[in-house]
Amino acid sequence: MSTVDRLHEAVAAAPPGPGTLAFFDLDGTLISGYSASVVYRDRLRRFDISVSELLRTTGAALDTRLRGADVDRLMRIGVESLRGRMDDEMREWGQRLFRQEIASMIYPEVRGLLAAHRRAGHRVVMATSATPYQAQSVAEDLDIPDVLCTRLEVQNGMLTGGLSSPPLWGRAKADAVRTHAAECDASLQDCFAYSNGGEDVPMLEAVGHPVALNPDRTLRAVAHRRHWPAVSLRRPQRGATPVSTARTATAMGALMTTAAAGAAFGLLSRNRQSAANLVGTVGPGVALTICGIDVEVTGREKVDAARPAVFMFNHQSSLDLLVLGDVIRRDVTGVAKQEASRDPRFIPVGALLDVAYIDRSDTTRAKAALAPAVDKLRAGVSLAISPEGTRSPTPRLGRFKKGGFHLALQAGVPIVPIVIHDAGELMWRNSLVAHAGTVHVTVLDPVRTEGWTVDELDDRVRQVRGLFEDCLHAGHR
């Protein structure tokens, strides 16, 4: 049994309910790396740091690293430089940095750990020295309702350059944890705390279940002396390696070769659907095998239980399309955004499957493009569509659009939700390279559309989206 599995067992054995709190540090614990570094690099790229601030920051950083000083001076220098900025602009900035970089730093196994606490009814809290602009987007993505962090002073919507409270670092964070537990009427002896750094020993000492998660050298030594669990999570796979690059290139070549063979078969047999079925049955599986990716499906029998259908899937990665093809395999076409028609990875398969490309800038043309899709559904060919419309930076669901629901309603066919759990971990949103691993897929029960009306479609969208959310929150363990 792995250390992560033992940690899940400890969570399950803890007192259930909201009286048990789980406090998570942010930097190095929930994410691999430091959000402050992302902020600093972004400011450097935009020439938003003066020479004076650069020198002062370097000096304070050296004091922190070499002399063991706390981060108080370092943080105050950074906060002073933000004087005069608007709070809402800073929040938008934090959201942008999250989408562009911080989202890809989240430890994949963290989501399963959070899900374990939620299954036990525990309340999850983020406790970090970071500012709200670094922490809030991560908390929202991970569905962490309570955030204890270093608060900046804001007056009339503008940052003053000061702090409204001391930085949550060391003993200050431990005090904030004790205060929050008292406000929640929770026993600290039942609570969990997770951190990666030696500066958080006071917080870990305050609870009954301390966990050194991705510990640095200092904390690992302390954990060893005190017999605390020390667990290192699998790091996010963001960069390309020579092996993963070669595998991906070979897989794409094999997929295009399969598509070409299918097209030739279609010309000879004069049957495009038979050619598409040949590609769907063989191509995705071959490509995934070359990439070293296994697909484990729960509920595969439901794929064929209600055809034709509108297969809806959550979309985070270009890998989703291969996974979906491997799950559905036959008698299916799709709807994709216009930009996909220029993606060399998608063009051969898109042409063979007669995919409907939608120009979102032209509502009239979009509706006209959907009409053939309705005809295909009525003719027995299923449709695969992402109701989010575009890839999300993390497994957290985006807003669902109504297009696929209108199609199911018009054609009178069921909706089959297909929940993809791990594709974004193996192929990051903007990456062209896939890594080896396992993707877990859950096929949910078909949702019948008989009796639906256009007037109640908003409620139906919320219903189906809720099925996805519940499945994603539960995880695949």
C-alpha positions, -999 to +999 in steps of 0.1 A: +000+000+000+014+034-010+018+063+015-010+081-004-033+052+002-025+051+039-032+088+040-067+082+025-073+055+051-064+079+079-088+104+065-116+078+063-109+067+099-111+102+114-143+115+130-167+123+102-186+156+097-178+193+096-163+192+131-132+179+116-112+205+097-084+199+072-060+228+068-039+229+036-009+252+030-007+265-006+029+268-020+047+235-023+017+217-007-013+221-030+009+233-059+044+223-070+064+255-067+056+289-054+029+313-066+050+343-056+076+333-081+049+333-108+038+367-098+074+380-097+083+366-131+051+381-146+060+415-132+096+412-145+083+403-180+061+434-180+089+457-167+068+464-136+096+462-111+119+492-104+156+488-098+151+499-062+125+473-056+146+446-073+176+453-050+155+455-018+136+423-027+169+405-035+183+415-001+153+405+018+152+371+000+188+364+009+180+372+045+152+348+044+171+320+028+206+324+044+198+338+078+164+322+084+145+355+087+108+353+082+090+366+052+076+397+068+101+422+053+100+405+019+062+406+018+060+442+029+083+452+001+061+435-025+029+449-010+043+485-009+050+483-046+013+476-053+002+509-037-025+526-058-036+495-078-073+487-079-084+456-060-106+443-088-078+447-113-055+427-090-081+399-088-083+398-126-045+396-127-045+367-102-071+349-123-050+354-155-019+340-138-039+311-125-051+302-160-018+307-177+005+290-152-006+282-116-034+259-127-008+235-142+012+235-109-016+218-089-005+183-077-029+159-094-033+136-063-043+166-042-078+165-058-082+129-046-071+138-011-096+167-010-123+144-023-115+119+006-120+147+031-153+157+015-166+121+015-160+121+052-179+154+055-148+173+067-145+210+061-114+220+040-095+252+047-066+268+029-040+284+053-013+303+035+010+333+038+001+342+002-022+370-007-058+366-019-046+373-055-024+342-054-047+320-033-083+327-043-083+312-078-067+280-065-092+278-037-121+283-061-108+257-085-103+231-057-137+240-041-120+251-008-146+273+008-125+290+035-092+308+029-069+320+057-043+342+040-023+375+042-047+403+037-038+436+020-053+468+031-078+482+007-096+516+009-122+527-016-113+497-038-076+507-039-046+491-023-029+513+002+005+495+001+000+482+036-012+450+053-045+447+072-029+420+094+006+405+099+017+379+072+003+344+080+038+329+084+050+305+112+033+311+145+010+337+130-005+310+107-008+286+137-027+312+156-050+318+127-057+280+125-065+279+162-088+309+159-106+294+129-111+260+146-126+278+177-150+298+155-161+265+138-164+248+172-140+221+161-116+201+182-080+206+170-072+171+182-095+158+154-082+182+127-057+177+100-030+200+088-008+196+056+023+216+048+056+211+030+078+236+049+096+237+082+081+272+089+048+255+094+058+232+122+038+254+147+007+248+126+013+211+124+019+209+161-015+225+167-035+197+153-040+160+161-033+148+125-002+166+112+010+156+077+043+166+060+031+168+024+058+171-002+082+180+027+114+200+023+145+188+041+138+206+073+102+194+077+111+158+066+136+157+095+111+170+120+084+146+107+109+117+111+117+126+147+080+131+156+067+101+136+044+123+115+033+110+081+056+122+053+040+119+019+054+131-014+028+134-042+034+128-079+045+160-095+025+176-124+038+166-158+042+199-176+073+197-196+081+176-226+107+148-225+125+133-255+106+100-249+071+117-246+078+139-276+088+109-297+059+089-286+034+116-293+048+123-327+047+086-336+011+083-322-001+112-343+016+097-374-001+064-367-035+082-363-031+100-396-021+068-413-052+051-399-073+080-411-058+078-445-064+040-447-100+046-435-105+073-462-092+049-489-115+022-476-144+047-477-136+055-513-135+018-523-167+009-504-184+042-511-194+043-474-180+071-453-196+058-421-180+023-424-147+040-430-152+062-399-161+032-378-129+015-390-108+045-379-127+049-346-123+013-337-086+011-344-070+046-345-075+060-310-065+028-293-033+025-314-024+061-307-030+058-270-010+026-268+020+042-285+018+071-260+018+046-232-017+056-220-042+032-206-079+040-205-099+024-176-136+028-182-164+024-156-198+019-171-186+011-206-218-009-213-238+023-210-222+036-242-242+012-263-273+011-241-290+041-257-277+048-292-281+071-310-273+096-283-256+129-276-224+120-258-214+149-236-179+151-221-159+174-200-130+190-219-096+198-205-070+184-230-065+176-266-061+140-253-098+140-246-107+133-283-085+102-284-099+090-251-135+097-263-128+079-296-115+048-277-146+048-255-173+054-282-156+039-312-184+037-338-213+055-354-205+089-340-196+123-353-190+156-335-193+193-333-162+214-328-152+251-328-140+266-361-104+268-348-102+230-347-106+229-385-070+243-387-055+220-361-033+195-380-039+169-352-076+170-358-080+177-396-078+141-409-102+126-383-125+156-385-128+153-423-135+115-421-161+119-393-178+148-412-175+170-381-197+201-380-174+231-373-192+260-356-183+297-361-192+312-327-190+347-341-219+341-365-251+328-348-269+322-381-241+301-396-238+282-363-275+272-364-272+262-400-242+240-393-261+222-365-290+212-388-270+183-404-260+170-369-297+167-360-303+148-393-275+124-384-289+118-349-323+110-365-305+087-389-289+067-361-254+084-359-245+096-324-230+130-316-201+138-293-199+173-279-183+192-250-210+214-234-182+236-220-173+246-256-136+250-249-109+234-228-107+244-192-073+248-175-081+223-147-107+195-141-131+221-127-161+225-150-167+256-170-202+269-178-223+245-199-237+258-232-271+248-245-262+237-280-259+200-273-291+200-252-310+216-281-297+189-304-308+161-281-342+177-276-348+183-313-337+148-323-355+131-293-324+112-282-309+107-247-278+124-234-250+102-221-225+120-198-189+108-202-167+120-173-129+121-181-109+123-149-072+125-157-065+136-193-053+170-183-027+155-160-011+136-189-015+164-215-017+199-202-043+222-219-019+240-242+006+212-246+013+193-278+029+164-260+012+135-241+028+117-212+024+080-203-001+071-176-037+061-170-069+080-178-100+070-159-134+075-175-169+071-160-199+067-183-230+078-164-266+066-169-283+080-200-305+110-194-337+107-213-351+138-230-386+127-237-410+153-224-384+180-222-394+215-234-373+245-245-387+266-215-372+242-190-338+238-207-319+259-182-330+235-154-320+205-175-285+219-182-280+224-144-292+189-138-267+173-162-239+196-151-246+185-115-240+149-126-206+158-139-197+178-108-208+150-084-187+125-104-156+147-105-158+155-068-162+118-059-131+110-080-123+076-095-109+059-064 
